[in-house]
Structures are given as C-alpha cells and as structure tokens.
Amino acid sequence: MKNFKVALYVLTILLFSVKVFAAPNNELQIAIIQEWSAFNPVNNQLASNQALFPFFLRQLVYRTADGGVKADIAESVPPLKKEGAKYKATWKIRENAKWGDSKPVTCADWHLAWKAGLNPKVSVESRANYNKIENIEWTEKTPKTCVTTYASNDWTYDRDLPVLIPSHLEKTQLDKFGNEPEGYDRNTTYISQPTNAGLYNGPYIVSEFKLGSHFIMVPNPHFYGPKAKLSRVVVKLISDTSALKANLLSGQINAISAVGFPPDTAIMMDEEFKRSNAAYTVRFQNSGIFQGIYFNLEKEIFKDVKVREALTAAVDKESIVKAFFNNHMPPADGILSPKHPAFQNPKKTYSIANANKILDQAGWKMGPSGVREKNGQQLTFVFKTSAGLKVLENIQVYVCEKFKTVGALCAIKNEPPRALLGQSVPHGEFDLAMYGQPLPIDSTLTSYFSSKEIPTNKNSWAGGNSIRLNSAEVDQLLMDFDKEHSAKKRNDIIKKLENYFVKNFVMIPVYHRREAIVLPKNLKGVEDSYEGTAFTTPENWQFN
C-alpha cells in the first residue's frame, strides 16, 4: 500500500508537470463551479455571469483593480457639469464600437437598457443605478453622443452605470413584453437566441450555449479593441469541486474561474503546484468580498436583536479560518476588508458563555430537548448555503454545532448556487443563509442596504438588500455617502455604517475572502480585477 501511494504521488507530479497543456488550436478551457444564466446584463443577478461578461459584453466604463474608473466603450470619462438646475455629462461612444453583427453601438442601446432597468415589471439586481439618471438624449446626426441628465451631483455619476443592450434586437422584446411581470425577462433574445452575434460587443461572441453544461466563445471580428488572441474559449460547468483536479490532470480543462472556487481547494492546489513545478499556477487576489452568515431580518425570530447577538457570539471565526483554511483567510469581525482604507477591526465577539447568558436574559429558556423556547416557539431556523461547495457545507455543519451548544437548532436545506443566489436569497426564501457579500471600494452601497432596495414581488424582485434591512439611520448614512465628494469623509461615513451593523448584529461576517483562479503558466496578459472574480480585459490574453 505504501509503494502504491508513492507511485500515485509521483504520477500526480508528472501529470501536473506536463508542459503541453494549452488545448489544441490555441484554446482555453475554463471550469466554473457556479452555473450561469442567460446573459442579459439588465436582469443579471449571478456572480458567474458578472465574472464572464468582460469576454463578450462591455460597458461604457470598467473598474480597475484599485477602484479607478476607466473608459471602455466610452471614448473617455466626461466631467459632470451643472447646467441651470440640472447636472449633465456628455458621454461619447467609440466610433468603431459595434455589436457582433456589425451594427454600431449607439446611445439608443444605452437608453433602452436604462428604460428596461426602470421598468417595475423587469427584474434587476438594483434600480439604484438606473434611478440616478433622469434622461439620455442624442440626435440622428450624433447617435453616439449621449447627453445624460443626472438626478443629483453624486460623485458616483461615472460608475455603476446602466448597462448596454442591442436596441436593434431587444427593443421589440421590451415593447412587446415589458408590461407583463417578468415578461421581458422570459422573452429576451438572450434566452431565445443566445448565439446571435448581435447580442455581444466584447472581444468574443458566444457561438454555442447550453445551460448546465458549457458554452463556447470565438473572436468577435467587430470588436473595437485589440483582436482577441485565443482562437476559442470553452467554459464548462463543473459543480463538483472534487472533480476539478481530475479534469485538470486529464486535460479537459486548463483553467478554473474564481467564482465559487473553494479557498481550501485553491490553497491545496497552490501548494501542490509549487512542490511539483506544475504547468499551472494559482493566482490569488484580495477582494472586497466577505463570507458571511445573513439573517433574514423580516423573519420574526430574527427581529429579536438578542437572538442575533447570541448567535453571533456563538460563531468561532478564528477556529473556522484555522481549521478550514490554515489561516490563509483573515477572520471578519466587520464588513470592511483589511485592504479597505476605512478598515477599523471591530472587537471579537466569540463567547459561548456570553451567548447563553444573552439568551437566558432575553427569556429564551432551555427546553427538555436541548432547544430553547420562548412563548411556545422553539429557537429553530432553516439555514441555507450553496449545495456542492463542500467547504461551505462543512463550515455550516461546524457553525450549527456551535449553535446547538447554546440551544439553537439548524435545519439545513442547501440549494445549488444558481437557485440559492438567483431565487431564494433575493426572494427572501430563507431564515439564515451563508454566501459572499461584495463591499466594493468607492462605489455606492445603496443597492445593498437601502430600505428602497428590498426585493419584493411588487418591484419584480429588484434590489440587492436581500437581508431586508429597514433602517432610517442606514438610509441616511447611505445618502450622505453618495453625496460626499471627499474620500476621507466618505471613509468616516462608512465607518459609522459598519459600527451600526456591529452594534445591531445585522449579519455575522465570518472571513474576508481571497479569490483564486487557476491558469496555465504560459498564459500571459491576465490582470487582477476590481471584483476579485471577473476576467478583466481578456482580449489581451495569449499563450506564449
């Protein structure tokens, strides 16, 4: 048995050391763990889609890894000027910007997406990005010059902008189905004709599309930027993380997306690749995402701040990052990452004794079955996370054991990431859920925490405030943040926001994430992304 293990280890090293790992015909084959949906950017709510968009869907601007704003389809980032009582900026679209069917990208495309985002019958992640604009105007002679009127002089006018969709394909669909609840969502051309080249304006277009399996991209001959260097990019869904290594070894894939990529697996692969001088590398990047456990604040049991406080005290974050990640991830006691300029490191809260004391004082008495009770109700709740992501499921079990020691009982009911994050979380179909929350630097936070951004059936489930936080104090802080042009003063405001979350136990931050992607060593041109998970400027990627 010992000799067999040695032979297997040697074989693994040899296979990982193979240098001929670029797929035939200059092809990149990327595994992604979380399933994508239709690629309409207006109603996208999935991180997997967002990570892939730079390949085939580009917008007026993009964010650099350090948070800067750079022109993409726009020629430049215009200033915001006061004209009378209004604030305006004139955005100019690149003259050579075209859709994949050679139709020009114009202001009409931006205007249509803006109108779709404002439509209460259309499901969007957040309407905040659409509400900041009052009008987009252009003329027949200047179809690429977009005179944009803003609702205010917020400093965020140049970021988190409405997306672009092809008006020559999508206007008919929006006009026909836009008055039906989620009618446009179901009838978009991105669903009926996902391989229509006219839907895409990036360096690649989608040539084959199969939900739950794979999709294929090929170079877009009408892309306004540098010609794509890779002849083909194949994205494959591999939801079973234990199969990632086998697929790398067999040559079925030669890259792994950061979305849903378990950090424990990434750390293990990184160590193994370095030992064996493998043909692959693991690229780590700090991100503004923290992994958290989120209360549905509309649930009666979690309206009790003492319950939230006690459950927060029962979570041993330092033990979690040590046991599951060998301390490669920093524990999170607040929402701001150590890289955030406003980071302040709130005090640690773990104490089983304190958790029990809080529940006793709040009238939750230990019942004969070991579960606390109050007014005839047991302290039990459904706890969801992404099914198939073993490290999250294992952390969930560990946390539930901690909860059990203080008399709280979890009912675990996990779902595939697409169902959890695309349906259950935004629709409020959870008591407690664990997932990643982005907290981007120098962007509005209104869409995540404003009471106006709570998704409901009435607003077609638009809004990123899935925890259903309803606080006048938070709303005011968010408004102050968006209107404050001084970065230093904005940092002071976001510290107050974090202090509110800590004081009121709004959520349980567990650890700050470091995103990882696996790439062939001879793939050049890859840059870090603002989100930590997106593929920035893939038109520059090429094999040596």
N, C-alpha and C positions, 0 to 999 in steps of 0.2 A: 504493500500500500504506500509506503514511504517513497519507493522508487517511482511509483506511478505519479504521485503528487509532484515530484521533482521534474519528471518528464513533461507533465502538463504545464508546469510553470515555465519551463524552457520553451515549449511550443508557443505559449502565450506571448513570451518576449519576442520570439521570432516573427510571429504573425503581426504583432504591433510594430515591429521594426521594418516591415516591408516598405520600400520606398516608392513602389509603383502603386500609389493609392489614388491618383487622380483618375476619375472614371473615364471611359473611352470618349473620344470626341470633345475633350475639354469640358467635361460635365461635372457639376457639383450636385451632390445628393444629400439633402438636409433632412434629418429626422426632427419632427416636432411632436411634443408629448401631448399638448392640449389641442383638441380639434378646432379647426377654423370653421367659419360660417360663410355665407355669401359675402362678396367683397364690397358691397355698397358702403362707402365710408360714412354716409349720413347716419345710418342706424346701427353702425358697428358698436358692440359693447364687449368685444373679446380682445384680450391682450395678444392672442395668437395672430389675429388679423392685423392689429396695430404693428406688431413686430415685422410682418411681411410686407406691409404697404409700400415701403421705400423701393421695393423691386418694381412695382407696377403702377402705383398711384402716388403722384406727387402733388404737393400743395403750394400755396404762394410762398411760404417760408418753411424753414425747418430749424430745429433747435440743436445747437452744438452740444457736445458732452458737458461743457462748462456752463451751459444755460444760456448762451448767447443766441441771438436771432439772426439768421442769415437768409438772404433771398434764395428762393429755389425756382419756381415758375415765374415769380415776380422778377422784374429787372433789378429792383433794389427795394430797400425798406424805406418808405416815404415818411416824412415828418407829419405829425398831427398838428393842424393849424386851426385857429379859431377864425371863423368867417361869420360875422354877425353874432347871432346867438347860438350858432352851431359849430361843431368840431368836425373837421373833414380831413381826409387823407386821400391822395390820388395814387392808387396802385396801378402799375403798368405791367401787363403780362408780356413775357418774352415774345418777340415777333415770330420766332421759329418754334414756339411751343405748340405741339399738335397732339391729338389723340392717335391711337394706334391705327386708325383707318384713314389717317392723313387730314381729318377735319381740324381746323385751328381751335386751340383753347382760347376762349373769349370770356368777357365779363358775364355773358349770358349763362355760362356754366357755373360761375361762382354765385350769381344771383339765384339760379334755380335751386342750388343746394341750400342757400340761405333761406329761401322760401319754404323748402321742404323741412328744414330744421325748426322753423317757426310754427309749422302746421301741427296743431294739437292732436291730429289723428295719426301722425307719424311718430314712431318710436325712435328716440335718440338717447344717447348717453346723458346729455345735458343740454338744456336750452340756453344756458348762460352765454355760451359762445355765440349764439345766434341773436340773443336779445341785446347784445352790446352794439349792434349795428341797426340804424334806422332806415337806411336806404343805400342801394348800389345803383349808379346811373352810368350810362355810356351813350354814344351816338353810333349811327350806322357807319359814319366815316372813321370813327375811332373805337372799334369794338373791343380793343384790348386795353383801353384806358378806363379804369373803373373809379369814378368819383364816389367815395364812400363817406356817408354821414354817420357819425357815431352818436350814441345816446349820451355820452359824457366824455370827459377828457381823461379817463382812466389810463394809467401807464401801461396797461395790458393790451392796448389797442392793436399792437403789432404781433401778437401771439395768440395762441388758442383760437385761431380764426375759423370761420366756416370753411368747409372742405370744398372741393371741386367735383362736379359730376357732369358727364356729357349731356348737354341740353338737347342735342340732336337725337339722342336715344331715350333720354329719361323724361323729357317734358311731357310727352304723350302719356306716359305711365302715371306721372304725378297728377296731371289734369284729369285723367280718367278715374283713378282710384284714390285720389287724395282726400275725398270726403268720407271714405269708409274707415272705421277704426282699424289701423294697421294694414289697410288695403294696399297702400303703396309699398309697404314693407314686403308683402307677399308677392307683388306683381312687378317688382323692379326687374329691369333687364339683367341685372347682376345675378338673378335667380334663373330667369328663363333662357338666357343666352350667355352663360358665364365665360365662354371662349370668344365672344365678339370682341375683336381687337379695338373697336371704338370705345370700349369701356375703360381703357387703360392709357395713361400718358407717361409712364415711367420708362426706365431703360429696358424693361422686359414686358411682354404681354403674356397672358395666360392662354396656352394652346390646348390644354387638357385639364379637366376639372372633375373630380369625383369626391364628394363629401365622404368622410370616414375612411378614406383610402389615401389619395395622393392628388397632387396637381403638378402640372409641368409648365415652365416658363421658357420662352425663347426670346432673343433680342428683338426690340422694337425698332424697326428701321426709321421711324419718325420721331425718335426721342431727341429732344432739344440739346441734350448734353453729350458727353463723350460716348462713343459707341460701346455697348456692353461687350466685355471681353470674353465672357463664358458663352459657349455655344448652346448650353441647355442647363437649366436649374430644375431639379426634381425635388419636391417637398413631399415627404412621406409621413403619415401619421403612425407613430409607434407609441401607443399609450402605456404599454407595459415597460416600465423603466428597466426592469431586469433584462430585457431583450436588447437594450441599446448596445452593450458591449459586443454581443454576438453578431449584431448587424454590422458593427464596425469591422470586426475580425473577418467577416465573410465578404466584405466589400459591397454590401447592399446600401450602405450609406458612407459618407466620408465627412459629415459634419452634423452637429447637434445644436438646435436652437436653444436659446436661454429660457424660453417660455415654458414653465413647468419643469425645467430640468432640476431634479432634486440636488441640493447642495452637497449632501453626503455622497451621492454618486459622483458628482463633479470633483470633489476633493479626492476620492478614491482613485478616479481615473488620472487625475493630475499627478498623484504620487507614483502611480504605476507607469505612466508615460515617461516620467523623468528617470525612473530606475532603468527602464528598458530602452531609452533613446528612441522612443516610438516615432512613427511618422505623423503623429497628431500632437496638437498642443491644446491645453485648456486655457482659455483666455478669461480671466476674472476681471470684473469691473464693479466698483462700488456703485450703488444705486440709491435713489431716493425712496425705494420701496421698503416697507417693513411688513413682516409677517405678524398678523395679529389675530386675536380671537374677538369677535364682534358680537355685541348684544343687539338683538332687535328691540329697540327701545320702546316700541309700541306694544310689546308683549307685557301683560300685567305683572308677571313675576319679576321682570327686569325694570319696571318703573320704580321699584324699591332700590334706592341708591345703596342701602346697606347690603343687599344681596350682591350687587355689583362689586362693592368694596370687598366683601368677604371672598368672593370667587377670585378677584384679582390677587388678594393676599395669599391664596392657596396655590398660585402658579409659581413654581420654582424655575425662573428663566435661566439662571446661571447653570443649574443642573441640566437643563434642556440643551443648551449650546455646548456644554462639555460632553454630554453623553452621545448626542446625535451628530455633532459637527466638530468634535475635538477642538472646541473654542475657535474655530475659523470664522464663526459669525458672532458679532457682539450682541449681548442681550439688550433688549429695548425696554427702558422704563418710561420712555416718552415717544412722541411721534416723529421727532426730528432726528435724522441720522447724524452720526459723529462728523460727517463731512459738511453738514449744513452750517452756514455762518451764524445761525441763531441757536446752535446746539447748547443745551444747558444741563444735561444729565440729571434728571429728577431722581430723588432718593428711591432706594429699593424698597419694595413693599412685601416681599415674601415672608410669611409667618403663619404657620398652621394654627398656632395658639391664638394669634390675633383674629384669624378668620373665624374660629369657633366662638371667640368672645363676642365678636360683632354680631354674629347670627343669634347668639343667646340674647343679647341686649335688644335685638330687633324683634324678638318674640317668636323666632323660628326654633321650636323645641325638637330635640332628637326623639324620633318615634321608635317604636319597638323593633322595626325592621332596619334601623340604622339610617333611615331617611328622615330629614327634618320636616316638620309640619307646622302650618300656621293657618288658622281659620278654616280647617278642614282641607287645606291644599298641601300636597307634598312638594318639596323642593326638587322637582324633576323637570327636565327640559330636553328637547331634541338638539343634538349637536351634529353639525354637518361640516364636512370638508371634501376635498377632491378625491374621489374614488380612484384607486390605482396608483396614487402617489404615496408609496409605502412610508417614506419618512414622515409625511404629514399624518398619515393614519396612525403611525406608531407614536408620534408626539401626542396626537389626540387621545389615544388609549392611556398614555402616561398622565396627561392632564386630568382625564376622567377619574383615574385612580386617586389623584390628589383631591379632586372634588369629593370623592366618596369618603375620604377621611374626615371631611367636615360636614358630612351628612347631606351632600347634594348628589343627585343621580343623573348621569347622562344616558340618553337613548341615542345611540349612534346610528345615523341614517345618511350615509355618504352617497354622493352622486358624481357622475362624470363631470369634469371641469366645465364643459360647454353647457350642461344642464344647470349646474350649480351657479355659475357666474353669469350665464346668459338668461336664466329663468328664475331660479329660486331666490337668489340674493336680491336682484332688483325688484322682484315681485313681493318681497317680504315673507317668503315661504320658508322661514327658518326661525328658530329661537336663538341659537348660538351658532356661529359659523367661523371657520378659520380659513383665511385667504390672504393674499398680499394686497396692501393698500399703497398706491403711489402717493408721494408727497413731493411733487416737483419743486425745485428751486425756481424762484422768480416767475411763478405762474399764479393765476388766480386760484384760490382754494374754494371759491363759492360753489362750484359744481359738486364738490364732495360733501359739504357740511351745511349749506344754507337750507333753511326750512322750505324755501321755494323750490328746492331741488329734490324733494322727496318723491320718488316714483310712485304713481298711483294709476289705477285703471282710467281715471278721468284725463290724465295727461299722457296716455299711451305709454306709461311706464318710463317716462323721460326723467332723467336726473340721476346724479351719482350718489346722492345721500341715502344709500341703501340701509344704513343703520337707523334711519328715521329720527335723527336728532332734530328736535324742535326747540330752539333756544333763541330768544330775542337778543341775549348778550352775545352769542356766537354770530348771529346775523349782523350785528353792529360791527363787531371786530372784522368780519369778512368785508363789509362795505368800506370800513376805514382802510383796510389793507389794499383794496383795489384802487382807492383814490389817492394813496400816499406815494408820491413820486420819489421820496428819499429812501434808498435801500436800507440805510441804517434804521430809520423809523419803522420801515416795514418789518425788519427783524424784531424790533421791540413789540410790534403788534402780534407777530406770530408766536412770540414767547408767551404773551398773555393768552393766546388761543390754546397753546399746549398746557399752560397752567390750569385753564378751565377743564380740559379733558382729564388731567391728572386728578384734580380736586373732586370732580364729579364722576370719576371712574366710568367714562363714556365707553371705553373699549379696553382691551388688555393687549398692549403691544408685547410681542414675545421676543423677536430678534430682528435686527437690521440685516437685510439681505445683501449678499454679494452675488451678482448674476454671473453666470458662466456659460460660455459657448465652446464647443469643440470644433476645431478647424484643422484641415491639413496644414502641415508646416510650410508647404511651398505655396500656399495661397496668400497672396500679398494684396495690400490696399485696404484691409479691414480697419475701420475706425471704431472707437468707443461711441456709444450712443447716449443721448440725453436720458432716455427712458431706462437704460441699462439692459433692455431686452431687444430693442429694434436693430435691424440691419441697416446701418447708415451708409449712404452713397454706394450701393453695390455695383454701380456701373464702373467703379474703379477696381473691382476685384479681378485678379487674374492669377493663373498658375505661372510659376517661374518656368 
